[in-house]
């Protein structure tokens, strides 16, 4: 990596895309350039969200040396994300050869480590002060995982030096920690929502066909990024919310 290229990539994480021969969508570049320490990405299937966080993981490992943790509901899923990370890393010109590389772990000469783990509370034990935590398919991970990850970000000496947490997913019903943080997490989080209509690689014709094949419920969830009620839910959430009154008032008159 040349000094000029090294400096440019350090200042602009979006250049990881261009150095690898890709052109980021505007939203991908914005996510990569964001300095917000907590990000929620609510994105359609096949919109490029995994590639975006793979670039973020590579940039962090190269220019903010330390620990990068990749979580997903199952080891198979986090390993797939790790494969995107290593493939992106290999596509960059003049990057140093990893000191160690397995199916789930990469270590660089600067001391950075990228590790793929299953999204269970037990897998977080033994790790501290990560520079970056990525949670893939976050809406499908356990509430206990989120509770276990949060303290890891408070182990640095100053708030400015705290690590980042980026959680990406498609919706999975109106439940779980991701839904709660998206709806009620306040300004702790920077939110990015990308539907299939926002992705230039997905055509309207394909979407119309997909909607007929998978049905409205799955389509709204997977491609329009809507937190729809689960199919097994007896009463719709909107009906339940209408029935709730402030504490102390009568339930009916």
N, C-alpha and C positions, 0 to 999 in steps of 0.2 A: 504494500500500500504506500503510495507516494505521500510526502508530507502535505502537499496541497490537498490531495484527495482525503487524507486522514483528517485534516482540519475541517474540511467542508462537511464530511460525514459526522464529525463530532458535533458541529453546530446545528446541523439539519438532519434529523433522523430519517426524513422522507427520502434522502438521497440513497438510503439502503436499497430502496426499490429501483431507482434508476441505475445504480451501480450493478444491480443484478439483472439488468436488461428489461425491467418492467416499468410501466407508467402507473403511478397510484391514482385512484379516483380522488377527487377533491376531499371527500370525507376521510379517506384513509390518510392522506397527507396531514389533515387537520388533527386527527387522533395522534399520529406520530409526533407532531410538533407541539402538542399540548404539554404543558408543564404541570397540569393538575395531578395531584398525587392519588386521586381516587376516580376511576372511570368505569362507567357502566355502558357497555355496547349492546344494544338490542337490535339484532340484525337478521335479515332474511337468510334463508338457506342459500348457499352459493353466491353470497354477496362479496366475499373476500375478507371476512372478519378474521379467519384463522391465519391467513397470510399476513394481515396487518399486525397481529400480535406476535407472529414469528419474527417479523422485521423489528418490532420493538424489543423482543428478547435478544436478538443479535446485537442491536445497537447498544443496549444496556450492558451486555457482556463485554463488548469491545471498548466502550468509552466511559462506563461507570462501573468499574470492576467490583465484583462481589458475587453474591448468590442470586440466581434466578430460578424460581420454582414454578413448574407447570403442573396444574391440577386439572383433572376432569373426573366425571363420575366413576370411570373404570380405568384401569391401567392401559388397556388397549387404546382408549381414546386419547389419553395423555401422551402415549407413545406415538400415535399418529401426528399429533401436534409437534412433538419433538422431531419427527422426521422432516416436517416442513422447516423447522428451525435449522437443522443440519444441512438440508438441501440448499436453503437460502444462503447459509454461511459459506458453503462450498462454491456457490456461484459468484461470490465476491472476489474481485481481483486482489492478489497480494495480501490476503489475510494470513496470519500465522497458523501453522499446523497445530491442531489440538494436541495437548499433552496427553490426554486420555479421551477415548471415545468408545462408548458402548451403545446399546439400543435405547438406553434411557438416561444417559449421562454424558456430558461433554465438559472437559476442563481445558482452559486456555492458558497460555504462558503468563498472562497478567494476573492469574489467580482466580479468574471468574469461573464459576461452575453453573451449568444449566442442567437441571434435574427434573425428569418427568415422574410424577407420582399419581397414584389413584386418589380420588377425592374423598377420603375418609379422615375422620378426626385423628385416628391413630397414626396416620402417615406424617402428620406435622411434627410429631415429637422428635426432638434432637436437632431441629433447625432453628436458627435465630438470625435476626437482623438481615433479612433478604433485601436486596436492592430492588427486586421486582417480583411480584406474585401475579401469575396469570391463572385465572379460573375459567376453563372452557366448559361449554354447556352448563353454565352456572345455575340456571333455573332448575336443573336436575340434580344438583349436589345437595348434600345434607345440610340442614341448619347447623348441626354440630361442627361441620367443617368451617363454616363462616365464623362461628364463635371461637374456634381454635386459631384461625388465621389472624384475626384482628390484633391480638396481643403481640404477635411477631413484629408488627410494624411500629411498636412503641418502644423497642429495645435499643434505639439509637440515642446518642447523647443530646441532640437538639432536634426540634421539630423540622427544621429545614433539611436535616440529613436523613429524615425518615424515608423508608422505601415506598415504592408505588404499588398499587393494587389495581389491576385491570380485569374486569369480569365481563365475559362475552357469552351471548346465548341467543337462542330463539325462545319465545315464551313457552311456558308449560302450565297453563292455568293460573288462576288467581290464588296462589299459595306459595309458601316458602320464602326464604330470606331474600332472594333476588327480587321477587315481586314486591315485597315490603319495602326494600331499599329504593326500588325504582319509583314506587308510588309515594312513599312517606319518608324517604331518607334525607330530604331537604337538600341544602346546598353543600352537604358533605361530599356529594358526588357530582361529577360532570357526566351528563347523559348524552349519548349519541344513538339516534334511532334511524335505521336504514331499512326501508321496505324493498321488496323485489322491484317495485316501480322506480326506485332510485338507482338501480344497478344497470349500467348500460349494456352489460353482457347478457341480460335476460330480456327476451323479446315479449311484447304484449301477446303475440300469437301463442307462444309457448305457455304463458301464464294462463290464458283462457282455456287451453287444452288441459293444463294441470288442474285447474279448478274443477273441471268436469270429472276428472279421474279420481281425485282424492276427496272431493266433497268440500262444502263450505267451511265446516268446523276446522279441519286440518289446514285448509288453505289460509284462512284468516290468521291462524296461529303461526304457521311456518313461513308464510310469504308476506303477510301484512303486519306481522309482529304485534298482534292483538292478544291481550291477556283475557282469553275467553274462558267461560266457566267450564269445568271439567264435565265430560259426558256423563259420569256417574253421579253428578250432583243432583240432589232431589229438588232443591229450590234454587232458582237463579240468584246470583249475588245481588243484583239490583233490587229484587223483591225483598231480600233479607235486609238490605240497607234501608229500604223504605219503612220497614217494620220496626227499626230501632229508633228509640226516642232517648233524649238526654236523661241521665240518671236522675231519679227522683220524680219524674213525671209519670202519669198513668200510661199503660200500654194501649188502652183503648177507652173511648168515652161512650 
